[in-house]
Amino acid sequence: MHIAFISYEYPPETSYGGIGTYTFQLSTALAAMGHDVEVFSCSHKKQLMNECIHPHLLLHRVVANKRKIFSDAIVAIFSDRHSIYPFDIIESPEFGAEGAGIKRHFPNIPFTIKLHTPFYLHNRYNKNVKNVFLIERCKCLLKKFLNYQNYNKEADADYLFTITADSVSSPSFFLADILRKDWNLTNIKLLPNYYKANNSLLQLPIELHSKKVIGFIGRLEKRKGIYTILNAIPSILAQYPDTIFRFIGAPGFTRDSTTLKDNYIHQTLERYPANLQFTGYMPSNKLADAIKDVSVIIIPSIFENFPYVCLEAMAAGKSVIISSNSGMKEMFPNDKNRGCMIINPNNSKQLSKAVIHLLNHNELRMQMGVNNRAYVIQQFACDELLDRVIQFYKDTIFFVTKKGIPQQL
């Protein structure tokens, strides 16, 4: 099968988040199976054609610093490749309508969309109403409520792009259920994201460490639960005053759009400078060094789909505290081998209690780490999951053919 991935993000140059990680993971795995895969991505430096990542994997990049620019700019490169070696199917994320330009110019090629997190949800949960005067905060909350109530999908580029697809898949029931309601999508296929862990994570010893380190992995922004963490830290330090809180991720911005979040965290927790560490953005192949001595990973996002940072924490053999408002709970078994604790992401007391509970129970923390590593290998790096992806592609192609639309050559 000849497969095209359209993705503004692709490591290492444009490794911004989960979409790039997903595209890298799946394209590499499908190429290893013998499928011919081509990734169409962006660059901020120069155009790139036919970079051989694997004998069955080619990478192309077009210069673009915005997704809207990328969507149209990538069409010419795609057209050249399709004229030489026609594609059987195209996959794109819904976010930013990145594949809209190609879909518009090549409407007859079977086209599938993988849901990640639409921009309207990202924007809804990332608005900052913390730490402002009461009247201003009430105004912000009212505006947020009205925006939620008045959301118009017909003016949403992500929605308009998604409904043009021949098939749609989601890695989590959580996101699929939301978009069934908000977008009236009735036929979303559940396909968990493929993930083959870096050996550096799998080889980390699962052990107790003399110093207690709590790790957060992700962009330092409201949607990732930063404010909940800040409110939980003092009560944790009251019981474990030597605990280190290590923030692993690129800094976001506060409400005034001028203060980087790491500086804001230092200002908010100025009493605890010795307890705070910031690594900045950390590529996946360097993550093991940053979390090798971490006792617990916390991911209290107020909204999250199916984040790779959770899978990475599991592969590293770490106990994890996750958000109930996410697809993360679907990453763990529903039995006694579950390697996580689930908290309300808006409740800092729940987060502090969960952290303290795990710090108080060494054997539980260790066993959760053992369970997590075994489960992530079994469930997310298996051939069965890749076979499901390929069958989904074949079903999409069959659906297009059945409609009587010939594949464009």
C-alpha positions in Angstrom: 0.0 0.0 0.0 1.2 3.5 -0.8 0.3 5.8 2.1 0.6 9.6 2.4 0.7 11.4 5.8 0.0 15.1 5.8 1.4 16.6 9.0 2.7 20.1 9.8 4.6 18.5 12.7 7.3 15.9 12.2 10.5 15.4 14.2 13.1 16.5 14.6 12.7 20.0 13.1 9.0 20.5 13.7 8.5 18.3 16.8 6.0 20.5 18.6 3.7 17.9 20.2 1.6 14.8 19.9 0.7 15.0 16.2 4.3 14.9 15.2 5.1 12.0 17.5 2.0 10.1 16.3 3.0 10.6 12.6 6.6 9.6 13.2 5.6 6.5 15.2 3.0 5.2 12.8 4.8 6.1 9.5 8.0 4.3 10.8 6.1 1.2 11.9 4.1 0.9 8.6 7.3 1.4 6.6 8.9 -1.4 8.6 6.0 -3.6 7.6 6.9 -3.0 3.9 4.3 -0.4 3.1 5.5 2.6 1.0 5.0 5.6 3.2 5.6 9.3 2.4 5.3 12.1 4.9 4.5 15.7 3.8 5.6 18.1 6.5 6.9 21.6 6.9 10.2 23.4 7.5 11.1 26.8 8.7 14.4 26.7 6.8 14.3 25.2 3.4 12.3 22.9 1.1 13.2 19.2 1.2 12.3 16.5 -1.2 12.7 12.7 -1.0 14.7 12.4 2.2 15.0 8.7 2.8 14.2 7.9 6.5 13.8 4.2 5.8 13.9 2.1 2.6 10.1 2.4 2.6 9.7 5.9 4.1 10.3 9.3 2.3 10.0 12.7 3.9 9.2 15.9 2.1 9.1 19.4 3.7 7.8 22.7 2.4 8.8 26.1 3.9 5.8 27.3 6.0 5.6 29.0 9.4 1.8 28.6 9.8 -0.6 25.7 9.3 -2.8 27.8 6.9 0.2 28.5 4.7 1.3 24.9 4.9 -2.1 23.5 3.8 -1.8 25.2 0.4 2.0 25.2 0.0 2.3 21.4 0.3 0.0 20.8 -2.6 2.6 21.2 -5.4 5.0 18.7 -3.8 2.2 16.2 -3.2 1.1 16.6 -6.8 4.5 15.9 -8.1 4.9 12.7 -6.0 1.3 11.5 -6.8 2.0 11.9 -10.6 5.1 9.7 -10.3 3.7 7.1 -7.9 -0.1 7.4 -7.1 -1.2 7.2 -3.5 -3.7 4.6 -2.3 -4.8 6.7 0.7 -4.0 10.0 2.5 -4.2 10.6 6.3 -4.2 14.0 7.9 -5.0 15.4 11.4 -8.1 17.5 11.8 -6.2 20.2 13.8 -5.6 23.3 11.7 -7.2 21.6 8.6 -3.7 20.8 7.5 -4.7 18.5 4.7 -7.5 20.7 3.3 -5.5 22.0 0.4 -4.6 18.5 -0.8 -8.2 17.2 -0.2 -9.5 20.1 -2.3 -7.2 19.4 -5.2 -7.4 15.6 -5.1 -10.9 14.9 -3.9 -11.0 11.4 -5.4 -8.1 9.9 -3.4 -9.4 8.0 -0.4 -8.9 10.4 2.6 -8.9 9.6 6.3 -8.7 12.0 9.2 -7.1 11.1 12.6 -8.6 13.1 15.4 -6.2 14.6 17.9 -7.7 17.7 19.5 -9.6 20.2 17.4 -8.6 23.8 17.8 -11.9 24.9 19.3 -11.4 22.5 22.3 -7.7 23.5 22.6 -8.7 27.1 22.8 -11.7 26.5 25.1 -9.6 24.8 27.8 -6.5 27.0 27.5 -8.1 30.4 28.3 -6.6 31.8 31.4 -9.0 33.3 34.0 -6.7 32.7 37.1 -5.2 35.4 39.3 -7.2 38.4 38.1 -9.5 40.7 40.0 -13.0 39.2 40.8 -15.0 41.4 38.4 -12.5 40.7 35.6 -12.6 37.0 36.3 -16.4 36.9 36.3 -16.3 38.7 32.9 -13.8 36.1 31.6 -15.9 33.2 32.9 -19.1 34.7 31.4 -17.4 35.1 28.1 -16.0 31.6 28.2 -19.6 30.3 28.9 -21.1 32.3 26.1 -18.3 31.1 23.7 -19.1 27.5 24.7 -22.8 28.0 24.2 -22.4 29.9 20.9 -19.9 27.6 19.3 -20.7 27.5 15.6 -19.3 24.4 13.9 -20.2 25.8 10.5 -17.6 28.5 11.0 -14.9 26.0 12.2 -12.3 25.1 9.6 -11.4 21.9 11.4 -15.0 20.7 11.3 -15.6 21.7 7.7 -12.4 19.8 6.8 -13.3 16.7 8.8 -16.7 16.2 7.2 -15.0 16.0 3.8 -13.1 12.9 4.8 -14.1 9.4 3.7 -13.4 8.0 7.2 -12.5 9.3 10.7 -10.7 7.7 13.6 -10.0 8.6 17.2 -7.5 7.2 19.6 -10.0 7.6 22.5 -13.7 7.1 23.3 -13.4 10.3 25.3 -12.7 12.6 22.3 -15.0 10.6 20.0 -18.0 11.1 22.3 -17.4 14.8 22.4 -17.3 15.1 18.6 -20.3 12.9 18.1 -22.1 15.5 20.1 -20.5 18.7 18.9 -19.9 17.8 15.3 -22.6 15.1 14.8 -19.9 12.6 13.6 -21.7 9.3 13.7 -19.1 6.8 12.4 -15.8 7.4 14.2 -13.5 4.3 14.4 -11.7 3.8 17.6 -7.9 3.2 16.9 -5.5 3.7 19.8 -2.3 5.4 18.8 0.6 3.1 18.0 3.6 3.6 20.3 7.0 1.8 20.3 9.0 3.1 23.2 12.5 4.3 22.9 14.9 1.7 24.4 16.4 4.4 26.7 13.0 4.5 28.5 12.5 0.7 28.6 15.9 0.2 30.0 15.5 2.6 33.0 15.7 0.5 36.2 12.4 0.5 38.2 13.7 1.4 41.7 13.3 3.6 44.7 15.4 6.8 44.8 16.8 8.5 47.8 15.4 11.9 46.7 11.7 12.2 45.9 11.2 13.8 42.5 7.7 14.6 41.0 7.8 15.0 37.3 5.5 16.9 35.0 5.8 16.4 31.2 4.1 18.8 28.8 3.8 22.3 27.7 3.6 24.7 30.7 0.1 26.0 30.0 -3.3 26.1 31.6 -4.8 23.2 29.6 -2.1 20.9 31.0 -3.1 21.6 34.6 -0.3 23.9 35.6 -2.4 25.9 38.0 -3.7 22.8 39.7 0.0 21.7 40.2 0.9 25.1 41.6 -1.9 25.0 44.2 -1.0 21.4 45.2 2.7 21.9 45.7 2.7 23.7 49.2 0.6 21.0 50.8 2.9 18.3 49.4 6.0 20.1 50.6 4.4 20.5 54.1 4.8 16.7 54.4 7.8 16.1 52.2 9.8 19.4 52.3 12.8 18.0 50.3 10.6 17.0 47.3 11.8 18.3 43.9 9.2 19.3 41.3 10.7 18.9 37.8 8.8 20.6 34.9 9.7 19.0 31.6 8.4 21.0 28.7 8.4 24.2 26.7 7.1 27.2 28.6 3.8 28.7 27.6 2.5 32.2 28.4 0.4 33.7 31.1 -2.7 35.8 30.6 -0.8 39.0 29.7 1.1 37.0 27.0 4.4 38.5 28.2 5.5 36.3 31.1 6.9 32.9 30.4 5.2 30.2 32.6 8.5 29.1 34.2 9.0 32.6 35.5 5.4 32.8 36.6 5.8 29.6 38.5 9.0 30.9 40.3 7.1 34.1 41.2 4.0 32.1 42.5 6.2 29.7 44.5 8.9 32.1 45.5 9.1 30.5 48.9 10.3 27.2 47.4 13.1 28.0 44.8 15.2 25.0 45.8 12.2 22.7 45.1 11.7 23.7 41.5 13.5 22.5 38.3 12.8 23.4 34.7 14.4 21.5 31.8 12.6 23.3 28.9 11.5 21.3 25.9 12.9 17.7 25.9 12.9 15.6 22.7 11.7 12.0 23.2 15.2 10.5 22.8 16.4 12.6 25.7 13.5 12.1 28.0 15.0 9.1 29.8 17.7 11.3 31.3 15.2 13.8 32.6 13.0 11.2 34.4 15.4 8.5 35.4 15.2 9.6 39.1 11.5 10.6 39.1 9.3 9.0 41.7 5.9 9.9 40.2 4.7 11.5 36.9 1.8 13.8 37.2 -0.4 14.7 34.1 -3.4 16.6 35.6 -4.6 18.1 32.3 -8.0 19.9 32.4 -8.5 18.5 28.9 -6.5 15.8 27.1 -7.1 13.3 24.3 -4.5 10.5 24.2 -1.1 12.1 25.1 2.2 10.3 24.3 3.7 11.7 27.5 1.5 9.3 29.4 2.7 6.3 27.3 6.3 7.5 27.7 5.9 7.6 31.5 4.4 4.1 31.4 7.3 2.8 29.3 9.8 4.3 31.8 8.2 2.2 34.5 6.8 5.1 36.5 3.6 5.4 38.5 1.3 8.0 37.0 -1.4 10.4 38.3 -3.8 11.4 35.5 -6.8 13.5 34.8 -10.3 12.2 34.7 -11.2 14.7 31.9 -9.1 12.9 29.3 -8.6 9.7 27.3 -5.7 8.7 29.5 -7.8 6.4 31.6 -8.3 4.3 28.4 -4.5 3.7 28.3 -4.7 1.5 31.5 -6.3 -1.8 32.3 -9.5 -1.8 34.3 -8.3 -4.2 37.0 -5.9 -4.5 39.9 -2.9 -4.0 37.6 -3.8 -0.4 36.8 -0.7 1.7 37.1 -2.3 5.1 37.7 -4.4 7.2 40.1 -7.1 9.3 38.6 -8.0 12.8 39.9 -10.3 15.7 39.1 -7.9 18.1 37.2 -9.6 21.1 38.9 -9.0 19.8 42.4 -5.6 20.5 43.7 -6.4 18.8 47.0 -7.0 15.5 45.2 -3.7 15.9 43.4 -1.7 16.6 46.5 -3.4 13.6 48.3 -2.6 11.3 45.4 1.1 12.4 45.3 1.4 12.0 49.1 -0.3 8.6 48.9 2.2 7.3 46.4 5.2 8.8 48.2 3.9 7.0 51.4 3.6 3.6 49.7 6.9 2.6 48.0 5.8 -1.0 47.1 2.7 0.3 45.4 4.6 2.8 43.4 7.1 0.2 42.3 4.4 -2.3 41.3 2.5 0.3 39.3 5.7 1.1 37.4 6.2 -2.6 36.6 2.6 -3.0 35.5 2.8 0.1 33.3 5.9 -0.9 31.4 4.5 -4.4 30.6 1.1 -3.0 29.5 2.4 -0.3 27.2 4.5 -2.9 25.3 1.7 -5.4 25.1 -1.1 -3.0 24.1 0.5 -0.2 22.0 3.5 -1.7 20.3 1.8 -4.8 19.0 1.4 -6.0 15.4 -2.3 -6.5 16.0 -2.8 -2.7 16.4 -0.9 -2.1 13.1 -3.1 -4.7 11.4 -6.2 -2.8 12.6 -4.8 0.4 11.1 -4.2 -1.3 7.7 -7.6 -2.9 7.7 -9.1 0.6 8.4 -7.2 2.0 5.4 -8.4 -0.9 3.2 -12.0 -0.4 4.4 -11.7 3.3 3.6 -10.4 2.6 0.1 -13.2 0.0 -0.5 -15.8 2.5 0.7 -14.6 5.1 -1.9 -14.5 2.5 -4.6 -18.0 1.3 -3.7 -19.3 4.8 -4.0 -18.2 4.6 -7.7 -15.5 7.3 -7.3 -12.4 6.1 -9.3 -9.1 6.7 -7.5 -7.4 9.7 -9.2 -4.2 8.7 -11.0 
